Amino acid sequence: MLKSLYSKMLAWLLLNLLLIALVGGGFVFFVLFSNTYGLVPASLFSSNVENVFRVLSTELQYRSTQEWSAIVKAYDRPGLQFHLVSLDDPWLYFAGDFVPLAILETAQRIPRTPFTLCPDPSKVFRGSEDYQTETGLAPTPPAIFARQGSPTGYWYARTLFVPDANHEAHYLLLAVESDDFTGQGLFFNFRLALFVALGIIGLSCLWWAPFVWHLARPLLGMADYAERIAAEGNPGGVPPLPVNAARQDEIGRLSRALGTMTRRLNTSSIRRSDTATSALPCWKRNPRENTRSAFAAS
């Protein structure tokens, strides 16, 4: 059992750090290892990767499939490589040369959304599902994020519909491979990371709240008790301070010392009162009895 207040604070701090590590580590483990299918809400990622995929899918539209490789490769940069593969024929690569089989199988599990080349113009506006379908990206689909390949790389992929120069719609998987977890800063939404950090801080505050109350409640009680003694001027007029005998830390010691001090002050006050009374002449100790005795003598 922890008896020192400092040891309690240190133990609670270590438990708090362990809690944060478990929450953060659990999320990373789920995304990278435990999430078998690699499907992750697209909102967890940066708007930068969403914009790149949207612009790239728009550039591919109504272009010859023979031009798609050059268009996609133009987005490659050090540490990032883009791939474009047909989901109708997984062996047909329009750009790149390899996408892990696990990612292709995961993409096939995503339900296909309806796609039309002629959406209702009255319903097409930025942010609507029709607008997302018009630009090729399915409405709010999950993203695929996985740690795959040899050598191991980090993959981000989205499914999309793209019409070619012959107005034939292709169901494709656009994937980007990176040797860095953050995708050279492309993958992750730092605003979301800020919200997650604030959430962890809030969780830490909730974690610390019982411990703070564990410290503050007895201190507030002792402060109130001391103020009442000061106001009464007589410890005997104040109910005794409740003492938690099981508490062995500094606050428990202080509470017992304050209770003992009050009892001794009360005993000392009573003794002084008795001493002062016994030092008075007998006729001053009980004037009524003295008067009664004088009348009887006369």
C-alpha positions as CSV (number, residue, x, y, z in Angstrom):
1,M,0.0,0.0,0.0
2,L,1.3,3.5,-0.9
3,K,1.7,5.6,2.2
4,S,3.4,8.7,0.8
5,L,1.5,11.3,-1.1
6,Y,4.4,11.7,-3.5
7,S,4.4,8.0,-4.3
8,K,0.7,8.2,-4.9
9,M,1.1,11.1,-7.3
10,L,3.9,9.3,-9.1
11,A,2.0,6.1,-9.4
12,W,-1.1,7.9,-10.7
13,L,1.1,9.8,-13.3
14,L,2.6,6.5,-14.5
15,L,-0.8,5.0,-14.8
16,N,-2.0,8.0,-16.8
17,L,1.0,7.7,-19.2
18,L,0.2,4.0,-19.5
19,L,-3.4,4.8,-20.4
20,I,-2.3,7.3,-23.1
21,A,0.2,4.7,-24.5
22,L,-2.5,2.0,-24.6
23,V,-5.0,4.3,-26.4
24,G,-2.5,5.6,-29.0
25,G,-0.7,2.2,-29.4
26,G,-4.1,0.4,-29.7
27,F,-5.1,2.8,-32.5
28,V,-1.9,2.3,-34.4
29,F,-2.0,-1.5,-33.9
30,F,-5.5,-1.6,-35.2
31,V,-4.7,0.4,-38.3
32,L,-1.5,-1.4,-39.2
33,F,-1.8,-4.9,-37.9
34,S,-5.2,-5.9,-36.4
35,N,-7.3,-4.4,-39.2
36,T,-7.3,-7.4,-41.5
37,Y,-9.1,-5.8,-44.4
38,G,-7.3,-2.4,-44.1
39,L,-10.5,-0.5,-44.4
40,V,-10.3,2.9,-42.6
41,P,-12.7,5.9,-42.6
42,A,-11.4,8.4,-45.2
43,S,-12.0,11.2,-42.7
44,L,-8.9,10.0,-40.7
45,F,-6.7,11.2,-43.5
46,S,-5.5,14.5,-44.7
47,S,-7.6,16.5,-47.2
48,N,-4.3,16.7,-49.3
49,V,-4.5,13.1,-50.3
50,E,-8.2,13.5,-51.0
51,N,-7.6,16.5,-53.3
52,V,-4.7,14.7,-55.1
53,F,-6.9,11.7,-55.8
54,R,-9.8,13.9,-56.9
55,V,-7.7,16.0,-59.3
56,L,-6.0,12.9,-60.7
57,S,-9.3,11.1,-61.3
58,T,-10.6,14.2,-63.1
59,E,-7.6,14.4,-65.3
60,L,-8.0,10.7,-66.3
61,Q,-11.6,11.2,-67.4
62,Y,-12.3,11.0,-71.2
63,R,-8.7,10.3,-72.0
64,S,-7.4,7.3,-73.8
65,T,-6.4,4.5,-71.5
66,Q,-3.0,4.6,-73.2
67,E,-2.5,8.0,-71.7
68,W,-3.4,7.1,-68.2
69,S,0.1,5.7,-67.3
70,A,1.8,9.0,-68.1
71,I,-0.9,11.0,-66.3
72,V,-0.5,8.9,-63.1
73,K,3.3,8.8,-63.3
74,A,3.4,12.6,-63.4
75,Y,2.3,12.5,-59.7
76,D,5.2,10.3,-58.6
77,R,7.8,12.0,-56.4
78,P,10.6,10.7,-54.1
79,G,9.1,8.4,-51.5
80,L,5.7,8.2,-53.3
81,Q,4.7,6.0,-56.2
82,F,1.2,5.9,-57.7
83,H,-0.5,2.8,-59.2
84,L,-3.6,2.4,-61.2
85,V,-5.2,-1.0,-61.7
86,S,-8.5,-2.3,-63.0
87,L,-10.8,-4.0,-60.5
88,D,-12.7,-5.6,-63.3
89,D,-9.5,-7.3,-64.4
90,P,-7.0,-7.2,-61.5
91,W,-4.2,-8.2,-63.8
92,L,-4.6,-5.1,-66.0
93,Y,-2.3,-2.3,-64.8
94,F,-2.7,1.1,-66.3
95,A,0.1,2.6,-64.2
96,G,2.6,1.0,-61.9
97,D,3.5,-2.6,-61.8
98,F,2.5,-4.1,-58.5
99,V,-0.3,-3.7,-55.9
100,P,-0.3,-6.3,-53.0
101,L,-3.0,-9.0,-53.5
102,A,-4.4,-8.2,-50.0
103,I,-5.2,-4.7,-51.0
104,L,-6.8,-5.8,-54.3
105,E,-9.0,-8.3,-52.3
106,T,-9.9,-5.6,-49.9
107,A,-10.9,-3.3,-52.7
108,Q,-13.2,-6.0,-54.1
109,R,-15.0,-6.0,-50.7
110,I,-16.1,-2.4,-51.0
111,P,-19.6,-2.2,-52.4
112,R,-19.8,-0.6,-55.8
113,T,-21.9,2.6,-55.8
114,P,-24.1,3.6,-58.7
115,F,-22.2,5.6,-61.3
116,T,-23.7,7.7,-64.1
117,L,-22.0,9.9,-66.7
118,C,-25.1,12.2,-66.9
119,P,-26.1,13.2,-63.3
120,D,-29.0,15.6,-62.8
121,P,-27.5,19.1,-63.2
122,S,-29.9,20.5,-60.6
123,K,-28.4,18.2,-58.0
124,V,-24.7,18.6,-58.8
125,F,-23.0,20.9,-56.4
126,R,-19.7,20.8,-54.6
127,G,-19.8,18.5,-51.6
128,S,-22.9,16.5,-52.8
129,E,-22.8,12.8,-53.5
130,D,-23.6,13.5,-57.1
131,Y,-20.6,15.8,-57.4
132,Q,-18.3,13.1,-55.9
133,T,-19.6,10.5,-58.3
134,E,-19.2,13.0,-61.2
135,T,-15.5,13.4,-60.3
136,G,-15.1,9.6,-60.2
137,L,-14.7,9.0,-56.5
138,A,-17.5,7.0,-54.9
139,P,-19.5,8.9,-52.3
140,T,-17.7,8.7,-48.9
141,P,-16.1,5.3,-49.5
142,P,-13.7,3.9,-46.9
143,A,-10.1,4.2,-47.7
144,I,-7.7,1.3,-47.7
145,F,-4.6,1.8,-45.6
146,A,-2.3,-1.1,-45.0
147,R,1.3,-2.1,-44.3
148,Q,2.1,-4.5,-47.1
149,G,4.7,-5.6,-49.6
150,S,8.3,-6.6,-49.6
151,P,10.1,-4.5,-48.8
152,T,7.4,-3.3,-46.5
153,G,5.6,-0.1,-47.5
154,Y,2.6,1.8,-46.5
155,W,-0.3,1.9,-49.0
156,Y,-3.2,4.2,-49.3
157,A,-5.9,3.4,-51.9
158,R,-9.3,4.4,-53.1
159,T,-11.8,3.0,-55.6
160,L,-13.1,5.2,-58.4
161,F,-15.0,5.2,-61.6
162,V,-13.3,6.7,-64.7
163,P,-14.8,7.0,-68.2
164,D,-12.3,6.7,-71.0
165,A,-12.1,8.4,-74.4
166,N,-14.8,6.0,-75.7
167,H,-17.1,6.9,-72.8
168,E,-16.7,3.5,-71.3
169,A,-16.7,3.5,-67.5
170,H,-13.8,1.6,-65.7
171,Y,-13.9,0.6,-62.1
172,L,-10.4,1.2,-60.9
173,L,-8.2,1.2,-57.8
174,L,-5.9,4.2,-57.4
175,A,-3.2,3.4,-54.9
176,V,-0.1,5.3,-53.6
177,E,2.8,3.6,-52.0
178,S,5.2,5.2,-49.5
179,D,8.1,4.0,-47.5
180,D,7.0,6.5,-44.8
181,F,4.1,6.0,-42.4
182,T,2.9,9.6,-43.0
183,G,3.3,9.3,-46.8
184,Q,5.8,12.2,-46.8
185,G,3.1,14.3,-45.1
186,L,0.4,13.4,-47.6
187,F,-1.6,10.8,-45.7
188,F,-2.7,12.2,-42.4
189,N,-5.0,15.0,-41.3
190,F,-3.1,17.0,-38.7
191,R,-6.3,18.8,-37.7
192,L,-7.7,15.4,-36.7
193,A,-4.5,14.6,-34.9
194,L,-5.1,17.8,-32.9
195,F,-8.6,16.7,-32.0
196,V,-7.2,13.3,-31.0
197,A,-4.6,15.0,-28.8
198,L,-7.2,17.2,-27.2
199,G,-9.4,14.1,-26.6
200,I,-6.4,12.4,-24.9
201,I,-5.8,15.5,-22.8
202,G,-9.5,15.5,-21.8
203,L,-9.3,11.8,-21.0
204,S,-6.3,12.5,-18.9
205,C,-8.2,15.3,-17.0
206,L,-11.0,12.8,-16.3
207,W,-8.4,10.3,-15.2
208,W,-6.9,12.8,-12.8
209,A,-10.2,14.1,-11.4
210,P,-10.8,11.3,-8.8
211,F,-7.2,11.7,-7.6
212,V,-7.5,15.5,-7.2
213,W,-10.8,15.0,-5.3
214,H,-9.0,12.4,-3.2
215,L,-6.6,15.1,-2.2
216,A,-8.9,18.1,-2.1
217,R,-11.8,16.7,-0.1
218,P,-10.0,16.1,3.2
219,L,-8.0,19.4,2.8
220,L,-11.3,21.3,2.4
221,G,-12.7,19.6,5.4
222,M,-9.7,20.4,7.6
223,A,-9.7,24.0,6.4
224,D,-13.4,24.4,7.2
225,Y,-12.8,22.8,10.6
226,A,-9.9,25.2,11.5
227,E,-12.0,28.2,10.4
228,R,-14.9,27.1,12.6
229,I,-12.6,26.7,15.6
230,A,-11.2,30.2,14.9
231,A,-14.7,31.6,14.7
232,E,-16.0,29.9,17.9
233,G,-12.8,30.6,19.9
234,N,-13.5,27.4,21.8
235,P,-12.6,24.0,20.4
236,G,-15.2,22.4,22.7
237,G,-18.1,24.1,20.7
238,V,-17.1,22.5,17.5
239,P,-17.9,18.9,16.6
240,P,-14.8,16.7,16.5
241,L,-13.0,16.3,13.2
242,P,-13.7,13.0,11.5
243,V,-10.4,11.2,11.0
244,N,-9.8,8.4,8.5
245,A,-7.6,6.1,10.5
246,A,-6.9,3.9,7.4
247,R,-5.3,6.8,5.5
248,Q,-1.5,6.6,6.1
249,D,-0.3,9.4,3.8
250,E,0.6,13.0,4.7
251,I,-3.0,14.1,4.6
252,G,-4.0,11.4,7.0
253,R,-1.2,12.3,9.4
254,L,-2.2,16.0,9.2
255,S,-5.8,15.1,9.9
256,R,-4.9,13.0,13.0
257,A,-2.5,15.7,14.2
258,L,-5.1,18.4,13.9
259,G,-7.7,16.2,15.7
260,T,-5.2,15.5,18.5
261,M,-4.2,19.2,18.8
262,T,-7.8,20.2,19.0
263,R,-8.6,17.7,21.8
264,R,-5.5,18.9,23.8
265,L,-6.6,22.5,23.3
266,N,-10.0,21.6,24.6
267,T,-8.6,19.8,27.6
268,S,-6.2,22.6,28.4
269,S,-9.0,25.1,28.2
270,I,-11.2,23.1,30.6
271,R,-8.2,22.8,33.1
272,R,-7.5,26.5,32.9
273,S,-11.2,27.2,33.6
274,D,-11.3,24.9,36.6
275,T,-8.0,26.3,38.0
276,A,-9.3,29.9,37.7
277,T,-12.5,28.9,39.5
278,S,-10.7,27.2,42.4
279,A,-8.5,30.3,42.9
280,L,-11.5,32.5,43.7
281,P,-12.6,33.3,47.3
282,C,-15.4,31.0,48.4
283,W,-17.9,33.9,48.4
284,K,-17.1,34.6,44.7
285,R,-17.4,31.0,43.6
286,N,-21.1,30.7,44.4
287,P,-22.6,34.1,45.4
288,R,-26.2,32.7,45.7
289,E,-25.2,30.0,48.2
290,N,-23.3,32.6,50.3
291,T,-26.4,34.9,50.4
292,R,-28.5,32.0,51.5
293,S,-26.1,31.1,54.3
294,A,-26.0,34.7,55.5
295,F,-29.8,34.8,55.8
296,A,-29.8,31.5,57.7
297,A,-27.2,32.8,60.2
298,S,-29.2,35.9,61.0
